[in-house]
Every structure is written in C-alpha cells, then in structure tokens.
Amino acid sequence: MDLNALRAFVLVVDGGGITEGARRAGLPKSTVSRQVRDLEAKLGERLLERRGRGLTATGAGRRLYESSRGPVGALEVLRHDAFAAPVAGRVRVAAPVMLARGLLQDLLADFLGRHAAIDVEIDILDRFSAAATSAADIAFCVGITPGEQKPLRSLGFVEARLYASPTLLAAQGSPGRPAELTRLPILTQGCAPGAKAGWTLTDAHSVSHQLVFTPRLVAADPDLLLAAALAGHGVCRMATFLAEPHLRTGRLAPVLEGYTAERHEVTLAVLRRSRDAAVQCFATEVAELLTERLRSRQFAGPKDGLRSELPA
C-alpha cells in the first residue's frame, strides 16, 4: 500500500475535506485527490462520500481510518522532526516564453508561497528548448531535447491551433477547409517579412495538410501576435492554453476547429546540482503540478471522477 496515499486519506478524514487535508499535507489539492482515488482503486472500496459541504468516511473508510491513524500520526511526528528546517537555497530555471508566460507563472507563484526559504531565478527564452543556457539548474523544453545527454522527465503535451477575432471572421467569413485559409490575413512567426511561410495542419484522421502563404505580420514575440489577432488583424497560431482565456470572453474564436497546427512534448531536464535539496524540491513539485495542468487539457475542467465528486 502506498504510504503517501494512506497519509493523504487520513488527513482528508481528519480535516473533513480535500482542501483542509491538502493544507495539512502541504500538497496541492489535485495531488491529494489523486492519491485518495488511487488508494480506493487499489483496495477496490469507496472510502469517502459526500456529507453536506464536506466529506466523511464510508464504512470501509472508517475501518481503514481507525486502523491507520495511529501509525500515520507516528509517521507525521517523525516527518516533522526530520524536516523541521525548511528546504533553502537558490534554483536557476530556464523556460521557453510560451510556458513561462502561460502555464508556469501561476505554478511559480504557488511554489514561492509554499517555500519561503527557496529563491528562484528564471531565464525566459524565445527558443523552444531552454536547455542550452549554461547557468540553469533546471530547464523546461517544448518539443526539442537538450543538446547534451540529460535524463528527461516527460510532463505531457501542448497543442497549438488557429484562432482569430470573431469580428474578422464575421467580415471575411470563416474557412471551412485549409485551402480557404489563405484568403484571410495570417499572423505568424519564423520567416522573413515578405517571404512565404508554411503551416502543417493535421485533421481528426491524422491526415496532414500543407499550407503555404504570405503572412500579413511576422513577429518573434507571441504577445505581439496575440495582440494583433485580438485587434482583428489576422489568423494566429497559438498554444491552446494561451488562447483559452480569450475564448471564454469571446475575444477569440477557433478557426478550422477540427485541425491541430502543432503538438509538442513538454519535458523537464535537471542539468546540474541534481542532489541539491532546493533543486530537487522545485523539480518534483512543479513537474507534478505542470503534469496535472497538461493532463487536464489546459483547464478544460474536472478530468476524473474524484475531483468532480469530492467537494473541496
């Protein structure tokens, strides 16, 4: 039996809910929910049920709680004594701009809030692979692995799709197939102004469609491209998690919704000081949280039964 999962279960019962259990465990709510769900799957028993605004143990859960709260309490005392001093140090991180300004900024704020004695330096790069920098302890990469051989931890995938202002689509019409896209102005990265550019769009049947066009705007800065798309100046290719807030407000709309423009694996590499406690802490916690975000399809909602059934 996973002792971490058993500890999470006991703390949730003690706290009467996932939120309080996570606070006592010093872990994200998503991690505690997953640990309890895994424990239920391992035992083949439902251990918690909704009761009013909180949670209470089922019959099987109460029996498990009564038999395990003593040993778990003793382990908590040992844990507190062994780790009374907080982890301290400085961690140097390199990350591509698309992650740093999107998924990582909230995770970084949460991490700093939990670890007052750990300082973080972040080098934000416009390259997909952030492992080329010589100063970083930890690097996040999107689609491109480090040049030197380093152990990589796969965190999930990011997708890019096409988006435009609803105003632009209302005025010029929304394309129904890739060949019709070239009649709209296009905003892109990665080519010289005035030169031809190309995208590869993949449909739901994994069939690739090559598209060649002369862009209206070429810029290396994704924020500049986003601003131009919001202003109605063209169709932009961007990561789904960056577009999602603007889709909710109606400032952006999907273009060729059944097509994927890019899909890249996100990996983490510990480049140096792998045994340093602060580096280990950052790599473990942020990697787990980022994996949860990517697995939930960029904030699409509850991804499993436990999260939707168990109130905070």
Secondary structure, DSSP 8 states (H G I E B T S, - for coil): --HHHHHHHHHHHHHTSHHHHHHHHTS-HHHHHHHHHHHHHHHTS--EEEETTEEEE-HHHHHHHHHHHHHHHHHHHHHHHHT-S---EEEEEEEEHHHHTTHHHHHHHHHHHH-TTEEEEEEEESSSB-TT-SS-SEEEEES---SS---EEEEEEEEEEEEE-HHHHHHH---SSGGGGGGS-EEESSS-TTS-EEEEEE-TTS-EEEEEE--SEE-S-HHHHHHHHHTTS-EEEEEHHHHHHHHHHTS-EEESTT-BSEEEEEEEEE-S-TT-HHHHHHHHHHHHHHHHHHHTTTT-S--SHHHHHS--
